[in-house]
Amino acid sequence: MIGYVVLLISFPVQMTSWLPPHEIAVNIPGFIDANTGYFQRAYRQWW
């Protein structure tokens, strides 16, 4: 944990900025897309 704090203090921008996943880098999902994906996965796990 101390190592993470040292890195966070040394490189604040690099440690706090994240790249989007490759699949959604071009098309950002909307509200309906996000809910559809969530409920399809939840339904598959239920069965």
C-alpha distance matrix in Angstrom:
0.0 3.8 5.3 5.2 6.5 8.8 10.0 10.6 12.5 14.3 15.3 15.5 18.4 17.4 14.0 15.8 19.1 19.8 23.0 25.1 25.9 29.0 31.2 31.0 30.7 34.5 35.3 33.1 33.8 35.6 35.6 38.1 36.4 33.1 34.8 37.0 34.2 32.3 35.5 36.6 33.5 33.6 37.3 36.8 34.3 36.7 39.4
3.8 0.0 3.8 5.4 5.1 6.2 8.7 9.8 10.6 12.3 14.2 14.8 18.1 17.3 14.4 16.5 19.9 21.2 24.5 27.0 28.1 31.0 33.5 33.2 32.6 36.3 37.3 35.2 36.2 38.0 38.2 40.8 39.2 35.9 37.8 40.1 37.3 35.5 38.8 40.0 36.9 37.1 40.9 40.4 37.9 40.4 43.1
5.3 3.8 0.0 3.8 5.4 5.1 6.2 8.5 9.9 10.4 12.0 13.4 16.4 15.0 12.4 15.2 18.2 19.3 22.3 25.0 26.0 28.6 31.4 31.3 30.4 34.2 35.5 33.7 35.0 37.0 37.5 40.1 38.2 35.0 37.2 39.3 36.3 34.9 38.3 39.2 36.1 36.7 40.4 39.7 37.4 40.1 42.6
5.2 5.4 3.8 0.0 3.8 5.4 5.1 6.0 8.6 9.8 10.3 10.9 13.6 12.4 9.3 11.7 14.8 15.9 19.1 21.7 22.9 25.7 28.3 28.0 27.2 31.0 32.1 30.1 31.4 33.3 33.8 36.5 34.6 31.5 33.7 35.8 33.0 31.6 35.0 36.0 33.1 33.7 37.4 36.9 34.8 37.4 40.1
6.5 5.1 5.4 3.8 0.0 3.8 5.4 4.9 6.1 8.5 9.9 9.8 13.3 13.0 10.1 11.9 15.5 17.3 20.8 23.5 25.1 28.1 30.7 29.9 29.0 32.6 33.7 31.5 32.8 34.5 34.8 37.7 36.2 33.0 35.2 37.6 35.0 33.5 36.9 38.2 35.4 35.8 39.6 39.4 37.3 39.7 42.6
8.8 6.2 5.1 5.4 3.8 0.0 3.8 5.4 5.2 6.1 8.5 9.8 13.3 12.8 10.7 13.3 16.5 18.5 21.7 24.8 26.5 29.1 32.0 31.4 30.1 33.7 35.2 33.2 34.8 36.7 37.4 40.3 38.5 35.5 37.9 40.2 37.5 36.2 39.7 40.8 38.0 38.7 42.5 42.0 40.0 42.7 45.4
10.0 8.7 6.2 5.1 5.4 3.8 0.0 3.8 5.4 5.0 5.8 7.6 10.5 9.3 7.5 10.7 13.4 15.3 18.2 21.4 23.1 25.5 28.5 28.1 26.6 30.2 31.8 30.1 31.9 34.0 34.9 37.7 35.8 33.0 35.6 37.6 34.8 33.9 37.5 38.4 35.7 36.7 40.3 39.8 38.0 40.9 43.4
10.6 9.8 8.5 6.0 4.9 5.4 3.8 0.0 3.8 5.5 5.4 5.0 8.4 8.3 5.9 8.0 11.3 13.7 17.0 20.1 22.1 24.9 27.6 26.7 25.3 28.8 30.2 28.1 29.9 31.6 32.4 35.4 33.7 30.9 33.4 35.8 33.2 32.1 35.7 36.9 34.4 35.3 39.0 38.8 37.1 39.7 42.5
12.5 10.6 9.9 8.6 6.1 5.2 5.4 3.8 0.0 3.8 5.8 5.7 9.5 10.4 9.0 10.7 13.8 16.7 20.0 23.2 25.5 28.1 30.9 29.8 28.2 31.6 33.0 30.9 32.9 34.4 35.3 38.4 36.9 34.1 36.6 39.1 36.7 35.6 39.2 40.5 38.1 38.8 42.6 42.5 40.7 43.3 46.2
14.3 12.3 10.4 9.8 8.5 6.1 5.0 5.5 3.8 0.0 3.8 6.2 9.2 9.3 9.1 11.6 14.1 16.8 19.6 23.1 25.3 27.4 30.6 29.8 27.8 31.2 33.0 31.3 33.5 35.4 36.6 39.6 37.8 35.2 38.0 40.2 37.6 36.9 40.6 41.6 39.1 40.2 43.9 43.5 41.9 44.7 47.4
15.3 14.2 12.0 10.3 9.9 8.5 5.8 5.4 5.8 3.8 0.0 3.8 5.8 5.6 6.1 8.6 10.5 13.2 15.9 19.5 21.8 23.9 27.1 26.2 24.1 27.4 29.3 27.7 30.0 32.0 33.4 36.4 34.5 32.1 35.0 37.1 34.5 34.0 37.8 38.7 36.4 37.7 41.3 40.9 39.6 42.5 45.0
15.5 14.8 13.4 10.9 9.8 9.8 7.6 5.0 5.7 6.2 3.8 0.0 3.8 5.7 5.3 6.2 8.6 11.9 15.0 18.3 21.0 23.4 26.3 24.9 23.0 26.3 27.8 25.8 28.0 29.6 30.8 34.0 32.4 29.9 32.7 35.1 32.8 32.1 35.8 37.0 34.9 36.0 39.6 39.5 38.3 41.0 43.7
18.4 18.1 16.4 13.6 13.3 13.3 10.5 8.4 9.5 9.2 5.8 3.8 0.0 3.8 5.5 5.4 6.0 9.6 12.2 15.5 18.5 20.7 23.6 22.1 19.9 22.9 24.6 22.9 25.4 27.1 28.6 31.8 30.1 27.8 30.9 33.1 30.9 30.6 34.3 35.4 33.6 34.9 38.4 38.4 37.4 40.2 42.8
17.4 17.3 15.0 12.4 13.0 12.8 9.3 8.3 10.4 9.3 5.6 5.7 3.8 0.0 3.8 5.7 5.7 8.1 10.4 14.1 16.5 18.5 21.7 20.7 18.5 21.8 23.8 22.4 24.8 27.0 28.7 31.5 29.5 27.3 30.4 32.3 29.7 29.6 33.4 34.1 32.0 33.6 37.1 36.7 35.7 38.7 41.1
14.0 14.4 12.4 9.3 10.1 10.7 7.5 5.9 9.0 9.1 6.1 5.3 5.5 3.8 0.0 3.8 6.0 7.9 11.2 14.3 16.5 19.1 21.9 21.0 19.5 23.0 24.5 22.7 24.7 26.7 28.0 30.8 28.8 26.3 29.1 31.2 28.6 28.0 31.7 32.6 30.3 31.6 35.2 34.9 33.6 36.5 39.0
15.8 16.5 15.2 11.7 11.9 13.3 10.7 8.0 10.7 11.6 8.6 6.2 5.4 5.7 3.8 0.0 3.8 6.6 10.2 12.9 15.6 18.5 20.9 19.4 18.0 21.4 22.5 20.3 22.2 23.9 25.0 28.0 26.4 23.8 26.6 28.9 26.6 26.0 29.7 30.9 28.9 30.0 33.6 33.6 32.5 35.2 37.9
19.1 19.9 18.2 14.8 15.5 16.5 13.4 11.3 13.8 14.1 10.5 8.6 6.0 5.7 6.0 3.8 0.0 3.8 6.9 9.8 12.8 15.4 18.0 16.3 14.6 17.9 19.2 17.3 19.6 21.5 23.1 26.0 24.2 22.0 25.1 27.2 24.9 24.7 28.5 29.4 27.7 29.2 32.6 32.6 31.9 34.7 37.2
19.8 21.2 19.3 15.9 17.3 18.5 15.3 13.7 16.7 16.8 13.2 11.9 9.6 8.1 7.9 6.6 3.8 0.0 3.8 6.5 9.1 11.9 14.4 13.1 11.7 15.3 16.6 14.9 17.0 19.4 21.1 23.6 21.4 19.3 22.5 24.3 21.7 21.8 25.6 26.2 24.4 26.2 29.5 29.2 28.7 31.6 34.0
23.0 24.5 22.3 19.1 20.8 21.7 18.2 17.0 20.0 19.6 15.9 15.0 12.2 10.4 11.2 10.2 6.9 3.8 0.0 3.8 6.5 8.5 11.4 10.3 8.4 12.0 13.8 12.7 15.2 18.1 20.3 22.5 19.9 18.3 21.8 23.1 20.5 21.2 25.0 25.2 23.7 25.9 28.9 28.4 28.3 31.4 33.4
25.1 27.0 25.0 21.7 23.5 24.8 21.4 20.1 23.2 23.1 19.5 18.3 15.5 14.1 14.3 12.9 9.8 6.5 3.8 0.0 3.8 6.4 8.3 6.7 5.7 9.4 10.5 9.3 11.6 14.6 16.9 18.9 16.2 14.7 18.3 19.4 16.9 17.9 21.6 21.7 20.5 22.8 25.7 25.3 25.5 28.5 30.4
25.9 28.1 26.0 22.9 25.1 26.5 23.1 22.1 25.5 25.3 21.8 21.0 18.5 16.5 16.5 15.6 12.8 9.1 6.5 3.8 0.0 3.8 5.5 5.7 6.1 9.6 10.6 10.2 11.7 15.2 17.4 18.7 15.5 14.2 17.7 18.1 15.2 16.5 20.0 19.6 18.2 20.9 23.5 22.7 23.0 26.2 27.9
29.0 31.0 28.6 25.7 28.1 29.1 25.5 24.9 28.1 27.4 23.9 23.4 20.7 18.5 19.1 18.5 15.4 11.9 8.5 6.4 3.8 0.0 3.8 5.6 5.1 7.9 9.7 10.7 12.6 16.3 19.0 19.8 16.4 15.9 19.5 19.3 16.4 18.4 21.7 20.7 19.6 22.7 25.0 23.8 24.6 27.9 29.1
31.2 33.5 31.4 28.3 30.7 32.0 28.5 27.6 30.9 30.6 27.1 26.3 23.6 21.7 21.9 20.9 18.0 14.4 11.4 8.3 5.5 3.8 0.0 3.8 5.8 7.3 7.8 9.0 10.1 13.8 16.5 16.8 13.1 13.1 16.6 15.9 13.2 15.7 18.7 17.5 16.8 20.1 22.0 21.0 22.2 25.4 26.4
31.0 33.2 31.3 28.0 29.9 31.4 28.1 26.7 29.8 29.8 26.2 24.9 22.1 20.7 21.0 19.4 16.3 13.1 10.3 6.7 5.7 5.6 3.8 0.0 3.8 5.4 5.0 5.4 7.1 10.8 13.7 14.5 11.3 11.2 14.9 14.9 12.8 15.0 18.2 17.7 17.4 20.3 22.4 22.0 23.1 26.0 27.5
30.7 32.6 30.4 27.2 29.0 30.1 26.6 25.3 28.2 27.8 24.1 23.0 19.9 18.5 19.5 18.0 14.6 11.7 8.4 5.7 6.1 5.1 5.8 3.8 0.0 3.8 5.9 6.7 9.7 13.1 16.3 17.6 14.6 14.5 18.3 18.6 16.5 18.6 21.9 21.5 21.1 23.9 26.1 25.7 26.7 29.6 31.1
34.5 36.3 34.2 31.0 32.6 33.7 30.2 28.8 31.6 31.2 27.4 26.3 22.9 21.8 23.0 21.4 17.9 15.3 12.0 9.4 9.6 7.9 7.3 5.4 3.8 0.0 3.8 6.5 9.6 12.6 16.2 17.1 14.3 15.1 18.8 18.7 17.2 19.8 22.7 22.1 22.3 25.2 27.0 26.7 28.1 30.9 32.2
35.3 37.3 35.5 32.1 33.7 35.2 31.8 30.2 33.0 33.0 29.3 27.8 24.6 23.8 24.5 22.5 19.2 16.6 13.8 10.5 10.6 9.7 7.8 5.0 5.9 3.8 0.0 3.8 6.2 9.0 12.7 13.4 10.7 11.9 15.5 15.3 14.3 17.0 19.7 19.3 19.9 22.7 24.3 24.4 26.0 28.5 29.9
33.1 35.2 33.7 30.1 31.5 33.2 30.1 28.1 30.9 31.3 27.7 25.8 22.9 22.4 22.7 20.3 17.3 14.9 12.7 9.3 10.2 10.7 9.0 5.4 6.7 6.5 3.8 0.0 3.8 6.5 9.9 11.5 9.3 9.6 13.3 14.0 13.1 15.1 18.0 18.4 18.8 21.1 23.1 23.6 24.9 27.3 29.0
33.8 36.2 35.0 31.4 32.8 34.8 31.9 29.9 32.9 33.5 30.0 28.0 25.4 24.8 24.7 22.2 19.6 17.0 15.2 11.6 11.7 12.6 10.1 7.1 9.7 9.6 6.2 3.8 0.0 3.8 6.8 7.9 5.5 6.1 9.6 10.3 9.8 11.8 14.5 15.0 15.8 17.9 19.7 20.5 22.0 24.0 25.9
35.6 38.0 37.0 33.3 34.5 36.7 34.0 31.6 34.4 35.4 32.0 29.6 27.1 27.0 26.7 23.9 21.5 19.4 18.1 14.6 15.2 16.3 13.8 10.8 13.1 12.6 9.0 6.5 3.8 0.0 3.8 5.6 5.3 6.1 8.7 10.0 10.8 12.3 14.4 15.6 16.9 18.4 20.1 21.5 23.0 24.6 26.6
35.6 38.2 37.5 33.8 34.8 37.4 34.9 32.4 35.3 36.6 33.4 30.8 28.6 28.7 28.0 25.0 23.1 21.1 20.3 16.9 17.4 19.0 16.5 13.7 16.3 16.2 12.7 9.9 6.8 3.8 0.0 3.8 5.6 5.3 6.3 8.6 10.1 10.7 12.3 14.3 15.8 16.6 18.2 20.2 21.5 22.6 24.9
38.1 40.8 40.1 36.5 37.7 40.3 37.7 35.4 38.4 39.6 36.4 34.0 31.8 31.5 30.8 28.0 26.0 23.6 22.5 18.9 18.7 19.8 16.8 14.5 17.6 17.1 13.4 11.5 7.9 5.6 3.8 0.0 3.8 5.5 5.2 6.0 8.6 9.9 10.5 12.0 14.3 15.2 16.1 18.2 20.0 20.9 22.8
36.4 39.2 38.2 34.6 36.2 38.5 35.8 33.7 36.9 37.8 34.5 32.4 30.1 29.5 28.8 26.4 24.2 21.4 19.9 16.2 15.5 16.4 13.1 11.3 14.6 14.3 10.7 9.3 5.5 5.3 5.6 3.8 0.0 3.8 5.5 5.1 6.2 8.6 10.1 10.6 12.5 14.3 15.4 16.7 18.6 20.1 21.8
33.1 35.9 35.0 31.5 33.0 35.5 33.0 30.9 34.1 35.2 32.1 29.9 27.8 27.3 26.3 23.8 22.0 19.3 18.3 14.7 14.2 15.9 13.1 11.2 14.5 15.1 11.9 9.6 6.1 6.1 5.3 5.5 3.8 0.0 3.8 5.5 5.3 6.2 8.7 10.1 11.0 12.4 14.3 15.8 17.0 18.6 20.7
34.8 37.8 37.2 33.7 35.2 37.9 35.6 33.4 36.6 38.0 35.0 32.7 30.9 30.4 29.1 26.6 25.1 22.5 21.8 18.3 17.7 19.5 16.6 14.9 18.3 18.8 15.5 13.3 9.6 8.7 6.3 5.2 5.5 3.8 0.0 3.8 5.4 5.0 6.1 8.4 10.0 10.4 12.0 14.2 15.4 16.3 18.6
37.0 40.1 39.3 35.8 37.6 40.2 37.6 35.8 39.1 40.2 37.1 35.1 33.1 32.3 31.2 28.9 27.2 24.3 23.1 19.4 18.1 19.3 15.9 14.9 18.6 18.7 15.3 14.0 10.3 10.0 8.6 6.0 5.1 5.5 3.8 0.0 3.8 5.5 5.4 6.0 8.6 9.9 10.5 12.2 14.3 15.4 17.0
34.2 37.3 36.3 33.0 35.0 37.5 34.8 33.2 36.7 37.6 34.5 32.8 30.9 29.7 28.6 26.6 24.9 21.7 20.5 16.9 15.2 16.4 13.2 12.8 16.5 17.2 14.3 13.1 9.8 10.8 10.1 8.6 6.2 5.3 5.4 3.8 0.0 3.8 5.6 5.3 6.3 8.7 10.1 10.8 12.6 14.5 16.1
32.3 35.5 34.9 31.6 33.5 36.2 33.9 32.1 35.6 36.9 34.0 32.1 30.6 29.6 28.0 26.0 24.7 21.8 21.2 17.9 16.5 18.4 15.7 15.0 18.6 19.8 17.0 15.1 11.8 12.3 10.7 9.9 8.6 6.2 5.0 5.5 3.8 0.0 3.8 5.6 5.4 6.2 8.7 10.1 10.9 12.5 14.9
35.5 38.8 38.3 35.0 36.9 39.7 37.5 35.7 39.2 40.6 37.8 35.8 34.3 33.4 31.7 29.7 28.5 25.6 25.0 21.6 20.0 21.7 18.7 18.2 21.9 22.7 19.7 18.0 14.5 14.4 12.3 10.5 10.1 8.7 6.1 5.4 5.6 3.8 0.0 3.8 5.4 4.9 5.9 8.5 9.8 10.4 12.6
36.6 40.0 39.2 36.0 38.2 40.8 38.4 36.9 40.5 41.6 38.7 37.0 35.4 34.1 32.6 30.9 29.4 26.2 25.2 21.7 19.6 20.7 17.5 17.7 21.5 22.1 19.3 18.4 15.0 15.6 14.3 12.0 10.6 10.1 8.4 6.0 5.3 5.6 3.8 0.0 3.8 5.5 5.2 6.2 8.7 10.0 11.2
33.5 36.9 36.1 33.1 35.4 38.0 35.7 34.4 38.1 39.1 36.4 34.9 33.6 32.0 30.3 28.9 27.7 24.4 23.7 20.5 18.2 19.6 16.8 17.4 21.1 22.3 19.9 18.8 15.8 16.9 15.8 14.3 12.5 11.0 10.0 8.6 6.3 5.4 5.4 3.8 0.0 3.8 5.4 5.2 6.3 8.7 10.3
33.6 37.1 36.7 33.7 35.8 38.7 36.7 35.3 38.8 40.2 37.7 36.0 34.9 33.6 31.6 30.0 29.2 26.2 25.9 22.8 20.9 22.7 20.1 20.3 23.9 25.2 22.7 21.1 17.9 18.4 16.6 15.2 14.3 12.4 10.4 9.9 8.7 6.2 4.9 5.5 3.8 0.0 3.8 5.5 5.3 6.3 9.0
37.3 40.9 40.4 37.4 39.6 42.5 40.3 39.0 42.6 43.9 41.3 39.6 38.4 37.1 35.2 33.6 32.6 29.5 28.9 25.7 23.5 25.0 22.0 22.4 26.1 27.0 24.3 23.1 19.7 20.1 18.2 16.1 15.4 14.3 12.0 10.5 10.1 8.7 5.9 5.2 5.4 3.8 0.0 3.8 5.5 5.1 6.7
36.8 40.4 39.7 36.9 39.4 42.0 39.8 38.8 42.5 43.5 40.9 39.5 38.4 36.7 34.9 33.6 32.6 29.2 28.4 25.3 22.7 23.8 21.0 22.0 25.7 26.7 24.4 23.6 20.5 21.5 20.2 18.2 16.7 15.8 14.2 12.2 10.8 10.1 8.5 6.2 5.2 5.5 3.8 0.0 3.8 5.5 5.5
34.3 37.9 37.4 34.8 37.3 40.0 38.0 37.1 40.7 41.9 39.6 38.3 37.4 35.7 33.6 32.5 31.9 28.7 28.3 25.5 23.0 24.6 22.2 23.1 26.7 28.1 26.0 24.9 22.0 23.0 21.5 20.0 18.6 17.0 15.4 14.3 12.6 10.9 9.8 8.7 6.3 5.3 5.5 3.8 0.0 3.8 5.4
36.7 40.4 40.1 37.4 39.7 42.7 40.9 39.7 43.3 44.7 42.5 41.0 40.2 38.7 36.5 35.2 34.7 31.6 31.4 28.5 26.2 27.9 25.4 26.0 29.6 30.9 28.5 27.3 24.0 24.6 22.6 20.9 20.1 18.6 16.3 15.4 14.5 12.5 10.4 10.0 8.7 6.3 5.1 5.5 3.8 0.0 3.8
39.4 43.1 42.6 40.1 42.6 45.4 43.4 42.5 46.2 47.4 45.0 43.7 42.8 41.1 39.0 37.9 37.2 34.0 33.4 30.4 27.9 29.1 26.4 27.5 31.1 32.2 29.9 29.0 25.9 26.6 24.9 22.8 21.8 20.7 18.6 17.0 16.1 14.9 12.6 11.2 10.3 9.0 6.7 5.5 5.4 3.8 0.0
